[in-house]
């Protein structure tokens, strides 16, 4: 080996080791924050729960920047040497052979590289476009799940052991009652006596550690009996008086998928081998991509990486074209979609409609706010990317022209590629205004009720949507109403909710301008009905369930609770599933 080759090899090993150490430090801090979830839950420190969630989301970018700075200081790396970075990647791959989080470490490496060097080097020679390490059957000191056998020790004792092994310090306020509730709920899912018999393979497998989110802990697993294989979750709540109780049995893939929805905040779930947990979850939720499941347990950067790989694969194996997304054109965002792929792509426009009095930077901050905040199942998560290259030939001419006219500063062209400097991706939903047009009376009433529930739950989480128009909400596959247009959101505590003062003179009501002063943060809830309730059927349903949304006193009461530190209970399962206490 020549002296130059030896030098490159030693330098590559040093840089690769520094990046691995940077990742290990990140994951250690990530795990430390996550491990604190149990104590925060048992001590009912709900404010601390929110702060920890935000801290963990912001952690990744801090560690990437820290690692880049360290590489530059230690090795004086300022420009890209292709030969060196190819060798760094090879050295890095060797360091991951016995690693317990190799897929996460690969994503961390890719982030470190991409934040330093130009897009033309984003190939598998330099970054992990494809994963190089298998995550199957990675060993750890403890298994990812534990199996129990009711046929041997009985169903009641199995559930007792599941709860005991969850490791809670607080006692259950009435464990006997909770066990009876669970047993009755399980029996209801097996209607015939023959179906209730224990088969030879009767077993319950539960992920070892609870999933913590907001004010609940969830034990997640599956029950196998003969050919029946059912996913389930047991939500556990703190009565804030020194005891715990089981609130419901969430049963089956459909109900569990709402618990793990992309509109929910990220879980905190501690385990040394995240890929093992994701693998188990995918057995419970086969319609959920690995990208969604990684994001669900707080590893949203890995979720982004897995998503992008899936998307590139889909792009290579499809031929349909990108088109403008269905719905009313946005005043701030240009939105398009690939019909064969269930996501929309959102680009911030160069110029906003006159009534949108804010800047591009403010819009970006709104989206970051949503990422950091508790979404209470009512705000869609988004994936944010930079320098995304897509084939020009896959865009219909009308869309391409509109992108050039409205988003010129955010795009460029490189040969047969169109490059998006900044882009957001969200799950595609049916816009609520379109859904309403074809809904029959029964479905219309249900969706308007859920629309109001979404607004109320967002308000309880200190989020004021700003623009309540139906086009800013979507309907998910589960039929839930979710908010997805964030350019006008603000914190509830920043709003000044007012009642419109009575007119001074009869002529005031006919004036084009209000007869009262209006400040930028003033909100007049009684005005909502003017632009929301012009259709009689919608008005009837809305007033039946949500008349209080038109009353400033309702909003002020919400504000007062938030300021006093009272956080409302919002759970991702129907009220009908909750056990009676």
C-alpha positions as CSV (number, residue, x, y, z in Angstrom):
1,X,0.0,0.0,0.0
2,X,1.4,3.4,-1.0
3,X,2.0,6.1,1.6
4,X,-0.8,8.2,0.1
5,X,-3.2,5.2,0.2
6,X,-2.2,4.5,3.8
7,X,-2.8,8.1,4.7
8,X,-6.3,8.1,3.1
9,X,-7.1,4.8,4.9
10,X,-6.1,6.1,8.3
11,X,-7.9,9.4,7.7
12,X,-11.0,7.6,6.6
13,X,-11.0,5.3,9.7
14,X,-10.7,8.3,11.9
15,X,-13.6,10.2,10.3
16,X,-15.8,7.2,10.2
17,X,-15.1,6.5,13.9
18,X,-15.9,10.1,14.7
19,X,-19.3,9.9,12.9
20,X,-20.1,6.6,14.6
21,X,-19.3,8.2,18.0
22,X,-21.5,11.1,17.1
23,X,-24.4,8.8,16.4
24,X,-23.8,6.8,19.5
25,X,-23.9,10.0,21.6
26,X,-27.1,11.0,19.8
27,X,-28.8,7.6,20.5
28,X,-27.6,7.6,24.1
29,X,-29.3,11.0,24.8
30,X,-32.4,9.9,22.8
31,X,-32.7,6.8,25.0
32,X,-32.2,8.9,28.2
33,X,-35.0,11.2,27.3
34,X,-37.2,8.3,26.3
35,X,-36.5,6.4,29.5
36,X,-37.7,9.3,31.5
37,X,-41.2,8.9,30.0
38,X,-42.2,6.3,32.7
39,X,-41.4,8.6,35.6
40,X,-43.1,11.6,33.9
41,X,-46.2,9.5,33.4
42,X,-46.3,8.1,36.9
43,X,-45.8,11.5,38.5
44,X,-48.4,13.1,36.1
45,X,-45.9,15.7,35.0
46,X,-47.8,16.6,31.8
47,X,-45.9,19.8,31.1
48,X,-42.6,17.9,31.4
49,X,-44.1,15.3,28.9
50,X,-44.5,18.1,26.3
51,X,-41.1,19.6,26.9
52,X,-39.3,16.2,26.6
53,X,-41.1,15.5,23.4
54,X,-39.9,18.8,21.9
55,X,-36.4,18.3,23.1
56,X,-36.2,14.8,21.6
57,X,-37.4,16.0,18.2
58,X,-34.8,18.8,18.1
59,X,-32.0,16.5,19.3
60,X,-31.0,15.0,16.0
61,X,-30.1,18.2,14.2
62,X,-28.0,19.4,17.1
63,X,-26.0,16.2,17.1
64,X,-25.5,16.3,13.3
65,X,-24.2,19.8,13.5
66,X,-22.0,18.9,16.4
67,X,-20.5,16.0,14.5
68,X,-19.8,18.1,11.4
69,X,-18.1,20.7,13.4
70,X,-15.9,18.0,15.1
71,X,-14.9,16.6,11.7
72,X,-13.9,20.0,10.5
73,X,-11.9,20.8,13.6
74,X,-10.1,17.4,14.0
75,X,-9.4,16.7,10.3
76,X,-9.6,20.1,8.6
77,X,-12.1,18.7,6.1
78,X,-13.5,21.7,4.1
79,X,-13.8,20.3,0.5
80,X,-15.1,17.1,-0.9
81,X,-12.4,14.5,-1.9
82,X,-14.4,11.7,-3.6
83,X,-11.7,9.0,-3.1
84,X,-11.6,9.8,0.6
85,X,-15.3,9.8,1.2
86,X,-15.8,6.5,-0.7
87,X,-13.2,5.0,1.7
88,X,-14.9,6.7,4.7
89,X,-18.2,5.0,3.8
90,X,-16.5,1.6,3.5
91,X,-14.9,2.0,6.9
92,X,-18.2,3.1,8.4
93,X,-19.9,0.0,7.0
94,X,-17.3,-2.2,8.7
95,X,-17.9,-0.4,12.0
96,X,-21.6,-1.2,11.8
97,X,-21.3,-5.0,11.5
98,X,-22.0,-5.6,15.2
99,X,-24.0,-2.4,15.8
100,X,-27.5,-2.7,17.3
101,X,-28.9,0.3,15.4
102,X,-27.1,0.1,12.1
103,X,-30.0,1.5,10.0
104,X,-30.2,4.6,12.3
105,X,-26.4,5.0,12.1
106,X,-26.5,4.9,8.3
107,X,-29.1,7.6,8.2
108,X,-27.0,9.7,10.6
109,X,-24.0,9.3,8.3
110,X,-26.1,10.4,5.3
111,X,-27.2,13.5,7.2
112,X,-23.6,14.4,8.1
113,X,-22.6,14.0,4.4
114,X,-25.5,15.8,2.8
115,X,-25.3,18.8,5.0
116,X,-21.8,19.4,3.8
117,X,-21.6,18.5,0.1
118,X,-23.5,19.2,-3.2
119,X,-26.5,17.2,-4.4
120,X,-24.7,15.6,-7.3
121,X,-22.9,13.4,-4.8
122,X,-26.1,12.0,-3.3
123,X,-25.4,8.5,-4.7
124,X,-24.8,5.2,-3.1
125,X,-21.1,5.7,-3.6
126,X,-21.1,8.3,-0.9
127,X,-24.3,8.0,1.1
128,X,-26.7,5.1,2.1
129,X,-29.3,5.4,-0.7
130,X,-29.6,1.6,0.0
131,X,-29.1,0.1,3.4
132,X,-26.0,-2.0,3.6
133,X,-26.7,-4.0,6.8
134,X,-29.5,-6.4,7.5
135,X,-31.5,-5.6,10.7
136,X,-33.1,-9.0,11.0
137,X,-32.5,-11.0,14.2
138,X,-30.1,-8.4,15.8
139,X,-29.4,-9.6,19.3
140,X,-29.8,-7.5,22.4
141,X,-29.7,-8.2,26.1
142,X,-33.5,-8.3,26.3
143,X,-36.0,-9.5,23.7
144,X,-38.3,-7.0,22.1
145,X,-41.4,-8.9,23.1
146,X,-42.5,-11.4,25.7
147,X,-44.9,-14.3,25.2
148,X,-47.5,-15.6,27.7
149,X,-49.5,-18.8,27.5
150,X,-53.0,-18.6,28.9
151,X,-53.6,-22.3,28.1
152,X,-51.1,-23.1,30.8
153,X,-51.6,-20.5,33.5
154,X,-55.0,-19.1,32.6
155,X,-56.0,-15.8,30.9
156,X,-56.4,-13.9,34.1
157,X,-52.9,-14.8,35.4
158,X,-51.5,-14.1,32.0
159,X,-52.9,-10.5,32.0
160,X,-51.7,-10.0,35.6
161,X,-48.1,-11.0,34.5
162,X,-48.3,-8.7,31.5
163,X,-49.2,-5.8,33.8
164,X,-46.6,-6.8,36.4
165,X,-43.8,-7.1,33.8
166,X,-44.7,-3.6,32.4
167,X,-42.7,-2.3,35.4
168,X,-45.0,0.4,36.8
169,X,-44.3,1.6,40.3
170,X,-47.7,3.0,41.0
171,X,-50.4,0.5,42.0
172,X,-53.6,0.0,40.0
173,X,-56.6,1.6,41.7
174,X,-58.8,-1.5,41.2
175,X,-57.0,-4.3,39.4
176,X,-59.8,-6.8,39.9
177,X,-62.3,-4.5,38.1
178,X,-59.8,-3.8,35.3
179,X,-59.2,-7.6,34.8
180,X,-62.9,-8.2,34.6
181,X,-63.3,-5.4,32.1
182,X,-60.6,-6.8,29.9
183,X,-61.9,-10.3,30.1
184,X,-65.5,-9.2,29.1
185,X,-64.1,-7.2,26.2
186,X,-62.1,-10.1,24.9
187,X,-65.1,-12.4,25.1
188,X,-67.1,-10.0,23.1
189,X,-64.7,-10.3,20.2
190,X,-65.2,-14.1,20.2
191,X,-69.0,-14.5,19.8
192,X,-69.4,-18.3,19.6
193,X,-68.5,-20.6,22.4
194,X,-66.4,-22.7,20.1
195,X,-64.3,-19.7,19.2
196,X,-63.6,-19.0,22.9
197,X,-62.0,-22.4,23.5
198,X,-58.2,-22.3,24.0
199,X,-56.4,-23.8,21.1
200,X,-53.0,-25.6,21.3
201,X,-51.2,-22.4,20.1
202,X,-53.1,-20.0,22.4
203,X,-50.6,-17.2,23.3
204,X,-50.3,-13.5,24.0
205,X,-47.2,-11.7,22.8
206,X,-46.6,-8.2,24.2
207,X,-43.9,-5.7,23.4
208,X,-41.7,-5.6,26.4
209,X,-41.8,-1.9,27.2
210,X,-44.9,0.4,27.3
211,X,-45.4,3.1,24.7
212,X,-45.8,6.5,26.4
213,X,-47.6,9.4,24.7
214,X,-49.3,12.5,26.2
215,X,-51.2,11.3,29.3
216,X,-51.3,7.6,28.6
217,X,-49.2,4.5,28.5
218,X,-50.0,1.6,26.0
219,X,-49.2,-2.0,26.3
220,X,-49.1,-3.3,22.7
221,X,-49.3,-6.9,21.5
222,X,-51.1,-9.6,19.7
223,X,-53.3,-12.6,20.8
224,X,-53.1,-15.8,18.8
225,X,-55.6,-18.6,19.3
226,X,-56.0,-21.1,16.5
227,X,-56.3,-19.2,13.3
228,X,-57.3,-16.0,15.0
229,X,-54.5,-13.4,15.2
230,X,-55.6,-10.1,16.7
231,X,-53.5,-7.0,17.5
232,X,-54.4,-5.1,20.6
233,X,-53.4,-2.3,22.9
234,X,-54.2,-1.7,26.6
235,X,-54.2,2.1,27.3
236,X,-53.3,2.8,30.9
237,X,-54.1,6.1,32.6
238,X,-53.0,7.9,35.7
239,X,-55.8,8.9,38.0
240,X,-53.5,11.7,39.4
241,X,-54.3,10.4,42.9
242,X,-51.6,7.8,43.2
243,X,-53.1,5.0,41.1
244,X,-53.3,3.6,37.6
245,X,-56.3,2.1,35.7
246,X,-56.8,0.4,32.4
247,X,-59.0,2.6,30.2
248,X,-59.9,0.4,27.3
249,X,-59.1,-2.6,25.1
250,X,-58.2,-1.4,21.7
251,X,-58.7,-4.4,19.5
252,X,-57.8,-5.3,15.9
253,X,-55.7,-3.7,13.2
254,X,-58.3,-1.0,12.3
255,X,-58.5,0.4,15.8
256,X,-54.8,0.1,16.5
257,X,-54.0,1.9,13.3
258,X,-55.6,5.0,14.6
259,X,-53.4,4.8,17.8
260,X,-50.4,4.7,15.5
261,X,-51.8,7.2,13.0
262,X,-49.6,9.8,11.3
263,X,-51.7,12.5,12.9
264,X,-50.6,11.5,16.4
265,X,-47.6,12.7,18.3
266,X,-44.6,10.4,18.5
267,X,-44.5,7.7,21.2
268,X,-41.7,7.3,23.7
269,X,-40.7,3.6,23.8
270,X,-37.4,2.4,25.1
271,X,-35.5,-0.4,23.4
272,X,-31.9,-1.0,22.3
273,X,-33.0,-2.5,18.9
274,X,-35.7,-0.3,17.3
275,X,-35.7,-2.4,14.2
276,X,-37.0,-5.4,16.2
277,X,-39.9,-3.3,17.6
278,X,-40.7,-2.0,14.1
279,X,-40.7,-5.6,12.8
280,X,-43.2,-6.7,15.5
281,X,-45.4,-3.7,14.9
282,X,-45.5,-4.4,11.2
283,X,-47.0,-7.8,11.9
284,X,-49.7,-6.0,13.8
285,X,-50.2,-3.3,11.3
286,X,-49.3,-4.7,7.9
287,X,-50.7,-1.7,6.0
288,X,-48.3,0.6,7.8
289,X,-45.0,1.2,6.1
290,X,-41.8,0.9,8.1
291,X,-41.3,4.6,7.6
292,X,-44.5,5.4,9.5
293,X,-43.6,3.0,12.3
294,X,-40.1,4.3,12.8
295,X,-41.7,7.8,12.9
296,X,-44.4,6.6,15.4
297,X,-41.7,5.6,17.9
298,X,-39.9,9.0,17.6
299,X,-37.3,8.0,15.0
300,X,-38.7,10.4,12.5
301,X,-35.3,10.9,10.7
302,X,-35.2,7.1,10.0
303,X,-38.8,7.4,9.0
304,X,-37.8,10.0,6.4
305,X,-35.0,7.8,5.1
306,X,-37.2,4.7,4.8
307,X,-39.9,6.7,3.1
308,X,-37.5,8.2,0.5
309,X,-36.2,4.7,-0.4
310,X,-39.8,3.5,-0.8
311,X,-40.7,6.5,-2.9
312,X,-37.7,6.1,-5.2
313,X,-38.6,2.4,-5.6
314,X,-42.2,3.3,-6.5
315,X,-41.0,6.0,-8.9
316,X,-38.9,3.5,-10.8
317,X,-41.7,1.0,-10.9
318,X,-44.5,3.3,-12.0
319,X,-45.2,5.5,-15.1
320,X,-48.1,7.8,-14.1
321,X,-47.5,11.6,-14.0
322,X,-47.5,14.2,-11.3
323,X,-50.7,16.3,-11.4
324,X,-52.1,19.2,-9.4
325,X,-53.7,17.8,-6.2
326,X,-57.5,17.7,-6.0
327,X,-59.1,20.6,-4.2
328,X,-59.1,24.4,-4.2
329,X,-55.7,26.0,-5.1
330,X,-53.8,27.1,-2.1
331,X,-52.9,30.8,-1.5
332,X,-49.6,29.9,0.1
333,X,-48.7,26.4,-1.1
334,X,-48.5,24.8,-4.5
335,X,-49.7,21.2,-4.0
336,X,-49.3,18.3,-6.4
337,X,-49.5,14.6,-6.2
338,X,-48.6,11.3,-8.0
339,X,-52.0,9.5,-8.3
340,X,-50.4,6.1,-7.7
341,X,-48.7,7.2,-4.5
342,X,-50.7,8.2,-1.4
343,X,-49.0,11.5,-0.6
344,X,-49.1,15.1,-1.7
345,X,-46.1,17.4,-2.3
346,X,-46.3,20.9,-1.0
347,X,-44.1,23.8,-2.2
348,X,-44.2,27.3,-0.7
349,X,-45.1,29.8,-3.4
350,X,-43.0,32.9,-4.2
351,X,-45.9,35.2,-3.7
352,X,-48.9,34.8,-1.4
353,X,-52.4,36.1,-1.9
354,X,-52.8,39.7,-0.6
355,X,-54.8,38.6,2.4
356,X,-51.9,36.4,3.6
357,X,-49.8,38.9,5.4
358,X,-46.7,36.9,6.4
359,X,-43.4,35.8,5.0
360,X,-41.9,32.5,3.7
361,X,-39.9,32.2,6.9
362,X,-43.0,32.5,9.0
363,X,-44.7,29.7,7.0
364,X,-41.7,27.5,7.6
365,X,-41.8,28.2,11.3
366,X,-45.5,27.2,11.4
367,X,-44.6,23.8,10.0
368,X,-41.8,23.4,12.5
369,X,-44.3,24.3,15.2
370,X,-46.6,21.5,14.2
371,X,-43.6,19.1,14.1
372,X,-42.7,20.0,17.7
373,X,-46.2,20.1,19.0
374,X,-48.7,17.5,20.2
375,X,-50.9,16.8,17.2
376,X,-53.6,15.1,19.3
377,X,-54.6,13.0,16.2
378,X,-55.9,16.1,14.4
379,X,-52.9,17.5,12.5
380,X,-51.1,15.5,9.8
381,X,-47.4,14.8,10.2
382,X,-45.2,16.0,7.4
383,X,-41.9,15.0,5.9
384,X,-39.6,17.8,5.0
385,X,-36.8,17.4,2.4
386,X,-34.3,19.6,0.7
387,X,-32.8,19.3,-2.8
388,X,-35.2,16.6,-4.1
389,X,-34.7,15.7,-7.7
390,X,-37.6,14.4,-9.8
391,X,-37.8,13.5,-13.5
392,X,-39.2,16.4,-15.5
393,X,-40.9,13.9,-17.9
394,X,-43.2,12.7,-15.1
395,X,-44.9,16.1,-14.7
396,X,-47.8,17.1,-16.9
397,X,-47.1,20.3,-18.8
398,X,-49.8,22.3,-17.0
399,X,-48.3,21.5,-13.6
400,X,-44.8,22.2,-14.7
401,X,-45.8,25.6,-16.1
402,X,-47.7,26.4,-12.9
403,X,-44.6,25.5,-10.8
404,X,-42.4,27.8,-12.9
405,X,-44.9,30.6,-12.5
406,X,-45.6,30.3,-8.8
407,X,-42.5,28.6,-7.2
408,X,-39.6,29.8,-9.4
409,X,-37.3,30.5,-6.4
410,X,-37.8,27.0,-5.0
411,X,-37.0,25.0,-8.1
412,X,-34.2,24.6,-10.7
413,X,-33.5,22.3,-13.5
414,X,-30.5,20.0,-14.0
415,X,-30.7,18.2,-17.3
416,X,-33.8,16.0,-17.2
417,X,-34.4,16.6,-13.5
418,X,-36.4,19.3,-11.6
419,X,-34.8,20.1,-8.3
420,X,-37.0,21.2,-5.4
421,X,-34.9,23.2,-2.9
422,X,-37.5,22.7,-0.1
423,X,-40.5,20.4,-0.2
424,X,-43.1,19.0,2.3
425,X,-44.9,15.7,1.9
426,X,-48.1,14.8,3.7
427,X,-50.5,11.8,3.5
428,X,-53.1,12.4,0.8
429,X,-56.6,12.9,2.2
430,X,-60.0,13.8,0.7
431,X,-60.4,17.5,1.2
432,X,-63.3,18.1,3.6
433,X,-65.1,20.4,1.1
434,X,-65.0,17.7,-1.6
435,X,-66.0,15.0,0.9
436,X,-69.1,17.1,2.0
437,X,-70.3,17.5,-1.6
438,X,-71.0,13.7,-2.0
439,X,-71.9,12.8,1.6
440,X,-75.4,11.6,2.4
441,X,-77.2,13.1,5.3
442,X,-76.1,10.5,7.9
443,X,-72.4,10.7,6.9
444,X,-72.6,14.5,6.6
445,X,-73.8,14.8,10.2
446,X,-71.1,12.5,11.4
447,X,-68.3,14.3,9.6
448,X,-69.4,17.7,10.7
449,X,-69.5,16.5,14.3
450,X,-66.0,15.2,13.9
451,X,-64.9,18.5,12.2
452,X,-66.0,20.4,15.3
453,X,-64.4,17.8,17.6
454,X,-61.1,18.3,15.7
455,X,-61.3,22.1,16.3
456,X,-62.0,21.6,20.0
457,X,-59.3,19.0,20.5
458,X,-56.8,21.3,18.8
459,X,-57.9,24.2,21.0
460,X,-57.4,22.0,24.0
461,X,-53.8,21.3,22.9
462,X,-53.2,25.1,22.6
463,X,-53.5,25.2,18.8
464,X,-55.8,27.7,17.1
465,X,-56.2,26.7,13.4
466,X,-56.7,30.3,12.2
467,X,-58.5,29.4,9.0
468,X,-61.5,27.1,9.6
469,X,-62.5,26.7,6.0
470,X,-63.3,23.1,5.0
471,X,-60.7,23.1,2.3
472,X,-58.0,23.2,5.0
473,X,-59.2,19.9,6.6
474,X,-59.1,16.4,5.2
475,X,-60.8,13.1,5.8
476,X,-58.5,10.1,6.5
477,X,-59.1,6.5,5.4
478,X,-60.5,5.9,8.9
479,X,-63.0,8.7,8.4
480,X,-61.4,11.1,10.9
481,X,-61.2,14.8,10.1
482,X,-57.6,16.1,10.2
483,X,-56.3,19.6,9.8
484,X,-53.4,20.0,7.3
485,X,-53.0,23.7,6.3
486,X,-50.7,25.3,8.8
487,X,-49.9,28.8,7.4
488,X,-52.3,30.6,9.8
489,X,-52.1,28.5,13.0
490,X,-51.1,30.1,16.3
491,X,-51.1,29.2,19.9
492,X,-54.5,29.7,21.6
493,X,-52.7,31.8,24.3
494,X,-51.7,34.3,21.6
495,X,-55.3,35.0,20.6
496,X,-57.7,37.6,22.0
497,X,-61.2,36.2,21.7
498,X,-63.9,38.9,21.7
499,X,-67.6,39.3,21.3
500,X,-68.6,41.7,18.6
501,X,-69.8,44.9,20.4
502,X,-73.4,46.0,19.7
503,X,-73.8,48.6,16.9
504,X,-73.8,52.2,18.1
505,X,-76.4,53.3,15.5
506,X,-78.7,51.2,13.2
507,X,-76.6,52.3,10.2
508,X,-73.5,50.6,11.7
509,X,-74.7,47.2,10.6
510,X,-74.8,48.3,6.9
511,X,-71.2,49.7,6.9
512,X,-68.6,48.0,4.8
513,X,-66.0,48.5,7.6
514,X,-66.6,47.4,11.3
515,X,-67.7,50.0,13.8
516,X,-65.3,48.7,16.3
517,X,-61.5,48.5,16.5
518,X,-59.8,45.2,15.4
519,X,-56.2,44.3,16.4
520,X,-54.1,41.6,14.5
521,X,-54.7,38.9,17.2
522,X,-58.4,39.6,17.7
523,X,-60.7,36.7,17.0
524,X,-64.6,37.0,16.9
525,X,-66.0,33.4,17.1
526,X,-69.5,34.5,16.3
527,X,-68.3,35.4,12.8
528,X,-67.3,31.7,12.1
529,X,-70.9,30.9,11.2
530,X,-70.9,33.5,8.4
531,X,-68.5,31.6,6.2
532,X,-68.9,28.0,7.6
533,X,-72.7,27.5,7.9
534,X,-74.3,28.9,4.7
535,X,-75.6,25.4,3.8
536,X,-78.7,24.5,5.9
537,X,-77.8,20.8,6.5
538,X,-74.3,21.7,7.6
539,X,-75.6,24.5,9.8
540,X,-78.1,22.2,11.5
541,X,-75.5,19.5,12.3
542,X,-72.9,22.0,13.4
543,X,-75.3,23.8,15.8
544,X,-76.5,20.5,17.1
545,X,-73.0,19.5,18.4
546,X,-70.9,22.6,18.4
547,X,-72.9,25.8,18.9
548,X,-70.4,26.7,21.7
549,X,-67.7,27.2,19.1
550,X,-69.5,30.4,18.0
551,X,-69.3,31.8,21.6
552,X,-66.2,33.8,22.7
553,X,-66.7,32.6,26.3
554,X,-66.0,29.0,25.2
555,X,-62.7,30.0,23.8
556,X,-61.7,32.1,26.7
557,X,-62.4,29.2,29.1
558,X,-60.2,27.0,27.0
559,X,-57.5,29.7,27.2
560,X,-57.8,29.9,31.0
561,X,-57.4,26.1,31.4
562,X,-54.2,26.1,29.2
563,X,-52.7,29.0,31.2
564,X,-53.4,27.2,34.4
565,X,-51.5,24.2,33.1
566,X,-54.6,22.0,32.6
567,X,-54.2,19.6,29.7
568,X,-57.3,18.0,28.2
569,X,-57.6,14.2,27.7
570,X,-57.6,13.3,24.0
571,X,-57.4,9.6,23.3
572,X,-57.1,7.9,19.9
573,X,-60.0,5.5,20.4
574,X,-63.7,5.9,20.6
575,X,-65.4,6.9,23.8
576,X,-67.6,3.8,23.5
577,X,-64.5,1.6,24.1
578,X,-63.7,3.1,27.4
579,X,-64.3,0.9,30.5
580,X,-66.7,2.1,33.2
581,X,-65.0,2.8,36.5
